Amino acid sequence: DRISKSMANHIAKEIVLTSKKPLLLLSIFETESRFDPTTISSKEAVGLGQIRLVIYGKILKNQNIIKEDKDLYNIKENIIATEFIINEELKKTKDLKLALKNYTGNNKKQIEKIVYNFALLSLIKN
């Protein structure tokens, strides 16, 4: 499924306003959810960043990023949550690919696609 142009614009604007790592988040969201904020995976990962509540739900609530699970369907909360998780994984690993390995549950195809998209967006930006 494709999202509307206005929804894509809204998500992109929110990422730019909210995130310190907009290109990385754009890469993650395109790969993980194709920018669909309502999507749920077979592993029950939800929203733009396909966040797995079983793994990250408690810490996101403890950090007051979300109050309840359904908050991850909100665009802004999902952006903040995804960036928080990636930052935590980067602190632990000091390496983007290792951070993405933890984030995606070691989905090699997803990791490669995120890294490729991120590199491409970074080239375009420069």
TORNUDO-42803 format. One record per residue: residue number from 1; x negated, y, z of N, C-alpha, C in turn. Coordinates in pm, whole numbers, always signed. Layout:
<sites>
<nr=NUM; n.x=X; n.y=Y; n.z=Z; ca.x=X; ca.y=Y; ca.z=Z; c.x=X; c.y=Y; c.z=Z>
...
</sites>
This chain:
<sites>
<nr=1; n.x=-83; n.y=-119; n.z=+0; ca.x=+0; ca.y=+0; ca.z=+0; c.x=-87; c.y=+125; c.z=+0>
<nr=2; n.x=-35; n.y=+226; n.z=-62; ca.x=-106; ca.y=+353; ca.z=-68; c.x=-32; c.y=+455; c.z=+16>
<nr=3; n.x=-108; n.y=+548; n.z=+74; ca.x=-44; ca.y=+655; ca.z=+149; c.x=-25; c.y=+775; c.z=+57>
<nr=4; n.x=+64; n.y=+865; n.z=+97; ca.x=+91; ca.y=+983; ca.z=+14; c.x=-28; c.y=+1078; c.z=+16>
<nr=5; n.x=-32; n.y=+1163; n.z=-84; ca.x=-139; ca.y=+1263; ca.z=-94; c.x=-135; c.y=+1357; c.z=+26>
<nr=6; n.x=-14; n.y=+1395; n.z=+68; ca.x=-4; ca.y=+1486; ca.z=+183; c.x=-52; c.y=+1419; c.z=+311>
<nr=7; n.x=-26; n.y=+1289; n.z=+327; ca.x=-75; ca.y=+1216; ca.z=+444; c.x=-227; c.y=+1207; c.z=+440>
<nr=8; n.x=-283; n.y=+1180; n.z=+323; ca.x=-429; ca.y=+1173; ca.z=+308; c.x=-491; c.y=+1307; c.z=+344>
<nr=9; n.x=-432; n.y=+1416; n.z=+296; ca.x=-481; ca.y=+1551; ca.z=+328; c.x=-474; c.y=+1578; c.z=+478>
<nr=10; n.x=-363; n.y=+1539; n.z=+538; ca.x=-345; ca.y=+1558; ca.z=+682; c.x=-453; c.y=+1483; c.z=+761>
<nr=11; n.x=-477; n.y=+1358; n.z=+724; ca.x=-578; ca.y=+1276; ca.z=+792; c.x=-717; c.y=+1337; c.z=+773>
<nr=12; n.x=-749; n.y=+1375; n.z=+651; ca.x=-881; ca.y=+1433; ca.z=+623; c.x=-902; c.y=+1562; c.z=+703>
<nr=13; n.x=-801; n.y=+1648; n.z=+707; ca.x=-811; ca.y=+1772; ca.z=+784; c.x=-830; c.y=+1742; c.z=+932>
<nr=14; n.x=-755; n.y=+1647; n.z=+983; ca.x=-765; ca.y=+1611; ca.z=+1126; c.x=-903; c.y=+1554; c.z=+1158>
<nr=15; n.x=-959; n.y=+1475; n.z=+1068; ca.x=-1093; ca.y=+1421; ca.z=+1089; c.x=-1195; c.y=+1535; c.z=+1096>
<nr=16; n.x=-1187; n.y=+1628; n.z=+1003; ca.x=-1282; ca.y=+1740; ca.z=+1000; c.x=-1268; c.y=+1825; c.z=+1125>
<nr=17; n.x=-1146; n.y=+1847; n.z=+1173; ca.x=-1124; ca.y=+1930; ca.z=+1292; c.x=-1163; c.y=+1859; c.z=+1421>
<nr=18; n.x=-1150; n.y=+1728; n.z=+1425; ca.x=-1164; ca.y=+1652; ca.z=+1549; c.x=-1298; c.y=+1584; c.z=+1567>
<nr=19; n.x=-1360; n.y=+1541; n.z=+1458; ca.x=-1475; ca.y=+1453; ca.z=+1466; c.x=-1609; c.y=+1525; c.z=+1451>
<nr=20; n.x=-1709; n.y=+1474; n.z=+1520; ca.x=-1847; ca.y=+1520; ca.z=+1500; c.x=-1917; c.y=+1434; c.z=+1395>
<nr=21; n.x=-1851; n.y=+1324; n.z=+1354; ca.x=-1905; ca.y=+1233; ca.z=+1254; c.x=-1801; c.y=+1208; c.z=+1144>
<nr=22; n.x=-1756; n.y=+1315; n.z=+1077; ca.x=-1645; ca.y=+1298; ca.z=+983; c.x=-1674; c.y=+1202; c.z=+868>
<nr=23; n.x=-1795; n.y=+1203; n.z=+814; ca.x=-1825; ca.y=+1114; ca.z=+701; c.x=-1824; c.y=+968; c.z=+743>
<nr=24; n.x=-1874; n.y=+941; n.z=+861; ca.x=-1873; ca.y=+804; ca.z=+911; c.x=-1729; c.y=+759; c.z=+937>
<nr=25; n.x=-1648; n.y=+846; n.z=+996; ca.x=-1510; ca.y=+808; ca.z=+1023; c.x=-1431; c.y=+789; c.z=+894>
<nr=26; n.x=-1453; n.y=+875; n.z=+796; ca.x=-1388; ca.y=+857; ca.z=+665; c.x=-1425; c.y=+720; c.z=+608>
<nr=27; n.x=-1551; n.y=+683; n.z=+621; ca.x=-1598; ca.y=+553; ca.z=+570; c.x=-1533; c.y=+437; c.z=+644>
<nr=28; n.x=-1524; n.y=+449; n.z=+775; ca.x=-1461; ca.y=+344; ca.z=+856; c.x=-1313; c.y=+333; c.z=+823>
<nr=29; n.x=-1243; n.y=+446; n.z=+819; ca.x=-1098; ca.y=+442; ca.z=+797; c.x=-1063; c.y=+390; c.z=+659>
<nr=30; n.x=-1141; n.y=+428; n.z=+557; ca.x=-1113; ca.y=+377; ca.z=+422; c.x=-1130; c.y=+226; c.z=+420>
<nr=31; n.x=-1234; n.y=+177; n.z=+482; ca.x=-1263; ca.y=+34; ca.z=+482; c.x=-1166; c.y=-44; c.z=+571>
<nr=32; n.x=-1143; n.y=+7; n.z=+689; ca.x=-1063; ca.y=-68; ca.z=+787; c.x=-913; c.y=-65; c.z=+759>
<nr=33; n.x=-858; n.y=+51; n.z=+720; ca.x=-712; ca.y=+62; ca.z=+709; c.x=-663; c.y=+122; c.z=+578>
<nr=34; n.x=-756; n.y=+161; n.z=+493; ca.x=-722; ca.y=+234; ca.z=+370; c.x=-638; c.y=+357; c.z=+404>
<nr=35; n.x=-673; n.y=+419; n.z=+518; ca.x=-611; ca.y=+542; ca.z=+568; c.x=-464; c.y=+527; c.z=+606>
<nr=36; n.x=-422; n.y=+406; n.z=+638; ca.x=-284; ca.y=+385; ca.z=+682; c.x=-281; c.y=+383; c.z=+835>
<nr=37; n.x=-226; n.y=+489; n.z=+897; ca.x=-228; ca.y=+497; ca.z=+1044; c.x=-135; c.y=+397; c.z=+1113>
<nr=38; n.x=-50; n.y=+329; n.z=+1036; ca.x=+46; ca.y=+236; ca.z=+1097; c.x=+7; c.y=+90; c.z=+1079>
<nr=39; n.x=-105; n.y=+63; n.z=+1018; ca.x=-141; ca.y=-74; ca.z=+985; c.x=-184; c.y=-155; c.z=+1108>
<nr=40; n.x=-152; n.y=-283; n.z=+1104; ca.x=-192; ca.y=-379; ca.z=+1208; c.x=-253; c.y=-498; c.z=+1137>
<nr=41; n.x=-371; n.y=-541; n.z=+1182; ca.x=-438; ca.y=-654; ca.z=+1119; c.x=-389; c.y=-786; c.z=+1178>
<nr=42; n.x=-432; n.y=-894; n.z=+1117; ca.x=-398; ca.y=-1027; ca.z=+1168; c.x=-462; c.y=-1052; c.z=+1305>
<nr=43; n.x=-566; n.y=-973; n.z=+1337; ca.x=-632; ca.y=-985; ca.z=+1468; c.x=-579; c.y=-880; c.z=+1565>
<nr=44; n.x=-465; n.y=-819; n.z=+1528; ca.x=-398; ca.y=-719; ca.z=+1610; c.x=-480; c.y=-592; c.z=+1631>
<nr=45; n.x=-564; n.y=-559; n.z=+1534; ca.x=-633; ca.y=-431; ca.z=+1534; c.x=-536; c.y=-328; c.z=+1476>
<nr=46; n.x=-534; n.y=-208; n.z=+1534; ca.x=-430; ca.y=-113; ca.z=+1497; c.x=-483; c.y=+22; c.z=+1450>
<nr=47; n.x=-403; n.y=+85; n.z=+1365; ca.x=-427; ca.y=+222; ca.z=+1324; c.x=-541; c.y=+242; c.z=+1227>
<nr=48; n.x=-575; n.y=+368; n.z=+1207; ca.x=-678; ca.y=+408; ca.z=+1111; c.x=-809; c.y=+334; c.z=+1128>
<nr=49; n.x=-857; n.y=+326; n.z=+1251; ca.x=-986; ca.y=+264; ca.z=+1278; c.x=-978; c.y=+117; c.z=+1307>
<nr=50; n.x=-856; n.y=+61; n.z=+1298; ca.x=-835; ca.y=-81; ca.z=+1326; c.x=-899; c.y=-120; c.z=+1460>
<nr=51; n.x=-856; n.y=-53; n.z=+1564; ca.x=-910; ca.y=-73; ca.z=+1698; c.x=-845; c.y=-194; c.z=+1762>
<nr=52; n.x=-929; n.y=-281; n.z=+1816; ca.x=-880; ca.y=-402; ca.z=+1882; c.x=-855; c.y=-370; c.z=+2029>
<nr=53; n.x=-727; n.y=-365; n.z=+2062; ca.x=-688; ca.y=-331; ca.z=+2199; c.x=-741; c.y=-430; c.z=+2302>
<nr=54; n.x=-748; n.y=-556; n.z=+2265; ca.x=-799; ca.y=-657; ca.z=+2358; c.x=-941; c.y=-623; c.z=+2402>
<nr=55; n.x=-1017; n.y=-565; n.z=+2312; ca.x=-1156; ca.y=-532; ca.z=+2342; c.x=-1170; c.y=-391; c.z=+2398>
<nr=56; n.x=-1102; n.y=-295; n.z=+2337; ca.x=-1126; ca.y=-155; ca.z=+2369; c.x=-1012; c.y=-85; c.z=+2444>
<nr=57; n.x=-898; n.y=-147; n.z=+2454; ca.x=-782; ca.y=-81; ca.z=+2516; c.x=-807; c.y=-29; c.z=+2655>
<nr=58; n.x=-865; n.y=-111; n.z=+2740; ca.x=-886; ca.y=-73; ca.z=+2880; c.x=-980; c.y=+47; c.z=+2893>
<nr=59; n.x=-1090; n.y=+43; n.z=+2822; ca.x=-1187; ca.y=+154; ca.z=+2831; c.x=-1127; c.y=+283; c.z=+2774>
<nr=60; n.x=-1048; n.y=+272; n.z=+2667; ca.x=-985; ca.y=+391; ca.z=+2610; c.x=-886; c.y=+453; c.z=+2709>
<nr=61; n.x=-816; n.y=+369; n.z=+2783; ca.x=-724; ca.y=+419; ca.z=+2886; c.x=-802; c.y=+477; c.z=+3003>
<nr=62; n.x=-908; n.y=+410; n.z=+3045; ca.x=-990; ca.y=+461; ca.z=+3155; c.x=-1054; c.y=+596; c.z=+3123>
<nr=63; n.x=-1084; n.y=+617; n.z=+2995; ca.x=-1143; ca.y=+744; ca.z=+2949; c.x=-1036; c.y=+850; c.z=+2917>
<nr=64; n.x=-910; n.y=+815; n.z=+2940; ca.x=-796; ca.y=+904; ca.z=+2911; c.x=-788; c.y=+945; c.z=+2765>
<nr=65; n.x=-836; n.y=+858; n.z=+2676; ca.x=-826; ca.y=+883; ca.z=+2533; c.x=-686; c.y=+844; c.z=+2487>
<nr=66; n.x=-634; n.y=+736; n.z=+2544; ca.x=-495; ca.y=+696; ca.z=+2520; c.x=-430; c.y=+669; c.z=+2656>
<nr=67; n.x=-297; n.y=+684; n.z=+2659; ca.x=-223; ca.y=+650; ca.z=+2780; c.x=-161; c.y=+511; c.z=+2766>
<nr=68; n.x=-112; n.y=+483; n.z=+2644; ca.x=-54; ca.y=+352; ca.z=+2616; c.x=-102; c.y=+304; c.z=+2479>
<nr=69; n.x=-87; n.y=+174; n.z=+2456; ca.x=-135; ca.y=+113; ca.z=+2332; c.x=-83; c.y=+184; c.z=+2207>
<nr=70; n.x=+44; n.y=+222; n.z=+2210; ca.x=+105; ca.y=+283; ca.z=+2090; c.x=+41; c.y=+416; c.z=+2051>
<nr=71; n.x=-35; n.y=+478; n.z=+2144; ca.x=-102; ca.y=+604; ca.z=+2112; c.x=-203; c.y=+588; c.z=+1998>
<nr=72; n.x=-252; n.y=+467; n.z=+1976; ca.x=-350; ca.y=+445; ca.z=+1869; c.x=-288; c.y=+457; c.z=+1729>
<nr=73; n.x=-155; n.y=+466; n.z=+1722; ca.x=-90; ca.y=+490; ca.z=+1593; c.x=-87; c.y=+639; c.z=+1560>
<nr=74; n.x=-118; n.y=+723; n.z=+1659; ca.x=-127; ca.y=+867; ca.z=+1636; c.x=-263; c.y=+896; c.z=+1573>
<nr=75; n.x=-261; n.y=+977; n.z=+1470; ca.x=-382; ca.y=+1004; ca.z=+1393; c.x=-493; c.y=+1063; c.z=+1480>
<nr=76; n.x=-463; n.y=+1168; n.z=+1553; ca.x=-567; ca.y=+1235; ca.z=+1631; c.x=-624; c.y=+1142; c.z=+1738>
<nr=77; n.x=-539; n.y=+1070; n.z=+1809; ca.x=-586; ca.y=+979; ca.z=+1913; c.x=-672; c.y=+867; c.z=+1854>
<nr=78; n.x=-634; n.y=+819; n.z=+1736; ca.x=-712; ca.y=+713; ca.z=+1674; c.x=-849; c.y=+765; c.z=+1629>
<nr=79; n.x=-853; n.y=+886; n.z=+1579; ca.x=-981; ca.y=+947; ca.z=+1541; c.x=-1071; c.y=+958; c.z=+1663>
<nr=80; n.x=-1016; n.y=+1012; n.z=+1771; ca.x=-1095; ca.y=+1029; ca.z=+1894; c.x=-1140; c.y=+894; c.z=+1948>
<nr=81; n.x=-1049; n.y=+796; n.z=+1947; ca.x=-1081; ca.y=+662; ca.z=+1998; c.x=-1187; c.y=+594; c.z=+1913>
<nr=82; n.x=-1173; n.y=+601; n.z=+1782; ca.x=-1270; ca.y=+538; ca.z=+1693; c.x=-1408; c.y=+599; c.z=+1713>
<nr=83; n.x=-1414; n.y=+731; n.z=+1718; ca.x=-1543; ca.y=+798; ca.z=+1736; c.x=-1603; c.y=+763; c.z=+1872>
<nr=84; n.x=-1520; n.y=+758; n.z=+1976; ca.x=-1569; ca.y=+720; ca.z=+2108; c.x=-1631; c.y=+580; c.z=+2105>
<nr=85; n.x=-1560; n.y=+486; n.z=+2044; ca.x=-1608; ca.y=+347; ca.z=+2038; c.x=-1739; c.y=+340; c.z=+1960>
<nr=86; n.x=-1743; n.y=+403; n.z=+1844; ca.x=-1866; ca.y=+402; ca.z=+1763; c.x=-1981; c.y=+464; c.z=+1842>
<nr=87; n.x=-1956; n.y=+575; n.z=+1909; ca.x=-2062; ca.y=+639; ca.z=+1989; c.x=-2110; c.y=+546; c.z=+2100>
<nr=88; n.x=-2019; n.y=+476; n.z=+2165; ca.x=-2057; ca.y=+382; ca.z=+2270; c.x=-2142; c.y=+268; c.z=+2213>
<nr=89; n.x=-2101; n.y=+217; n.z=+2098; ca.x=-2176; ca.y=+109; ca.z=+2034; c.x=-2313; c.y=+158; c.z=+1988>
<nr=90; n.x=-2319; n.y=+282; n.z=+1939; ca.x=-2448; ca.y=+339; ca.z=+1899; c.x=-2541; c.y=+360; c.z=+2019>
<nr=91; n.x=-2485; n.y=+400; n.z=+2132; ca.x=-2566; ca.y=+415; ca.z=+2254; c.x=-2629; c.y=+282; c.z=+2293>
<nr=92; n.x=-2548; n.y=+175; n.z=+2282; ca.x=-2596; ca.y=+41; ca.z=+2321; c.x=-2699; c.y=-13; c.z=+2224>
<nr=93; n.x=-2676; n.y=+6; n.z=+2095; ca.x=-2757; ca.y=-63; ca.z=+1993; c.x=-2865; c.y=+25; c.z=+1931>
<nr=94; n.x=-2843; n.y=+157; n.z=+1929; ca.x=-2935; ca.y=+252; ca.z=+1864; c.x=-2950; c.y=+226; c.z=+1713>
<nr=95; n.x=-2851; n.y=+159; n.z=+1655; ca.x=-2859; ca.y=+120; ca.z=+1514; c.x=-2718; c.y=+113; c.z=+1456>
<nr=96; n.x=-2694; n.y=+184; n.z=+1345; ca.x=-2560; ca.y=+190; ca.z=+1287; c.x=-2508; c.y=+52; c.z=+1249>
<nr=97; n.x=-2589; n.y=-29; n.z=+1181; ca.x=-2541; ca.y=-161; ca.z=+1139; c.x=-2505; c.y=-250; c.z=+1257>
<nr=98; n.x=-2587; n.y=-244; n.z=+1364; ca.x=-2556; ca.y=-323; ca.z=+1483; c.x=-2430; c.y=-271; c.z=+1552>
<nr=99; n.x=-2416; n.y=-140; n.z=+1555; ca.x=-2295; ca.y=-81; ca.z=+1614; c.x=-2171; c.y=-125; c.z=+1536>
<nr=100; n.x=-2183; n.y=-124; n.z=+1404; ca.x=-2071; ca.y=-167; ca.z=+1319; c.x=-2047; c.y=-318; c.z=+1332>
<nr=101; n.x=-2151; n.y=-393; n.z=+1355; ca.x=-2136; ca.y=-537; ca.z=+1377; c.x=-2046; c.y=-561; c.z=+1499>
<nr=102; n.x=-2074; n.y=-489; n.z=+1607; ca.x=-1991; ca.y=-502; ca.z=+1727; c.x=-1850; c.y=-450; c.z=+1702>
<nr=103; n.x=-1841; n.y=-338; n.z=+1634; ca.x=-1711; ca.y=-274; ca.z=+1609; c.x=-1620; c.y=-361; c.z=+1523>
<nr=104; n.x=-1676; n.y=-422; n.z=+1419; ca.x=-1595; ca.y=-500; ca.z=+1325; c.x=-1582; c.y=-648; c.z=+1363>
<nr=105; n.x=-1646; n.y=-687; n.z=+1472; ca.x=-1645; ca.y=-829; ca.z=+1506; c.x=-1733; c.y=-908; c.z=+1411>
<nr=106; n.x=-1840; n.y=-845; n.z=+1365; ca.x=-1939; ca.y=-906; ca.z=+1275; c.x=-1882; c.y=-943; c.z=+1138>
<nr=107; n.x=-1795; n.y=-857; n.z=+1086; ca.x=-1741; ca.y=-878; ca.z=+952; c.x=-1839; c.y=-817; c.z=+851>
<nr=108; n.x=-1923; n.y=-903; n.z=+794; ca.x=-2031; ca.y=-855; ca.z=+707; c.x=-1983; c.y=-774; c.z=+588>
<nr=109; n.x=-1872; n.y=-816; n.z=+526; ca.x=-1818; ca.y=-741; ca.z=+411; c.x=-1775; c.y=-601; c.z=+453>
<nr=110; n.x=-1709; n.y=-592; n.z=+568; ca.x=-1664; ca.y=-462; ca.z=+617; c.x=-1785; c.y=-372; c.z=+648>
<nr=111; n.x=-1885; n.y=-430; n.z=+714; ca.x=-2005; ca.y=-353; ca.z=+750; c.x=-2071; c.y=-298; c.z=+624>
<nr=112; n.x=-2090; n.y=-384; n.z=+524; ca.x=-2154; ca.y=-341; ca.z=+399; c.x=-2075; c.y=-229; c.z=+332>
<nr=113; n.x=-1942; n.y=-244; n.z=+331; ca.x=-1857; ca.y=-143; ca.z=+266; c.x=-1862; c.y=-10; c.z=+341>
<nr=114; n.x=-1858; n.y=-15; n.z=+474; ca.x=-1866; ca.y=+108; ca.z=+554; c.x=-1999; c.y=+178; c.z=+529>
<nr=115; n.x=-2108; n.y=+102; n.z=+535; ca.x=-2242; ca.y=+160; ca.z=+515; c.x=-2254; c.y=+218; c.z=+374>
<nr=116; n.x=-2204; n.y=+146; n.z=+275; ca.x=-2208; ca.y=+194; ca.z=+136; c.x=-2129; c.y=+324; c.z=+123>
<nr=117; n.x=-2005; n.y=+325; n.z=+174; ca.x=-1921; ca.y=+445; ca.z=+167; c.x=-1987; c.y=+563; c.z=+237>
<nr=118; n.x=-2045; n.y=+536; n.z=+354; ca.x=-2111; ca.y=+640; ca.z=+432; c.x=-2230; c.y=+697; c.z=+354>
<nr=119; n.x=-2310; n.y=+611; n.z=+294; ca.x=-2426; ca.y=+656; ca.z=+215; c.x=-2379; c.y=+740; c.z=+96>
<nr=120; n.x=-2274; n.y=+694; n.z=+30; ca.x=-2221; ca.y=+765; ca.z=-85; c.x=-2169; c.y=+904; c.z=-45>
<nr=121; n.x=-2090; n.y=+910; n.z=+61; ca.x=-2039; ca.y=+1039; ca.z=+108; c.x=-2153; c.y=+1132; c.z=+152>
<nr=122; n.x=-2254; n.y=+1076; n.z=+213; ca.x=-2368; ca.y=+1157; ca.z=+257; c.x=-2443; c.y=+1215; c.z=+138>
<nr=123; n.x=-2455; n.y=+1136; n.z=+31; ca.x=-2520; ca.y=+1188; ca.z=-92; c.x=-2439; c.y=+1298; c.z=-155>
<nr=124; n.x=-2308; n.y=+1280; n.z=-159; ca.x=-2220; ca.y=+1381; ca.z=-218; c.x=-2228; c.y=+1511; c.z=-137>
<nr=125; n.x=-2228; n.y=+1497; n.z=-4; ca.x=-2236; ca.y=+1615; ca.z=+84; c.x=-2363; c.y=+1694; c.z=+57>
<nr=126; n.x=-2474; n.y=+1622; n.z=+40; ca.x=-2603; ca.y=+1689; ca.z=+17; c.x=-2616; c.y=+1732; c.z=-128>
</sites>
